[in-house]
């Protein structure tokens, strides 16, 4: 009987900690347009995403690419899960980003033809939702 109770307590502890963990990914969506401002519909898109610390020109604390390339939908909408791509360096580990140490920005670099000739670049500040990852710790 003692072993059954101990086993149940260990199982309950394992399930509780598994449920309490926040997913280590960020949702990201963008509408992709070419240089002539036309929607890029239903095509693989070359994209590199970076998490920058401090400013739009800050140093990258994480950077990834995707293989296979994500595909835009019939409305030109591209949906990503940042943190699920391929890090561009072994030093980039999404789970190791220290969300506590200040502001972060996301930079996207896009090649609408599906390659790595990134011709469209934008950066914007990450706001409250990603910082919830820090609250999980």
C-alpha positions, 0 to 999 in steps of 0.5 A: 500500500505504501508503494502504491501511494508513493507511486501515485504521488510521484506521478501526480508531481510529474504531471503537475510540472509538465502542465506548468511549463510554458511553450518555448515558442512565439507565434508570428504572422506577416503578410508577404508582398514583393517589391511591387507591393503584390501579395506573394500567394501560396509560395515558399518564403525564405525567412530569417528571424532574429531576437535582438536585445536592447534596440532595433539594431541591438545584438542578436541573442537568437537567430533562426532559419526554416527548412523547409521554407514556410509557405504563404497562404492564398492571402499572402499570410505567413505563419511561424512559430519562432523557436521551432526553426533551425538556429543559425549558430550552435550558440543560439538556444531559444530557451536560454534567452534571458527575458528579464534583462530588458527590452527585446526586438524581433527582426525578420528578413524575407526573400519572397522568392524562397531563397536566402537573398533577404531583400525585405527587413523589418524590426519591431519591439516585442511587447508583453506576451513573450515576457510571460516566458520569464514568469514561467521560471 
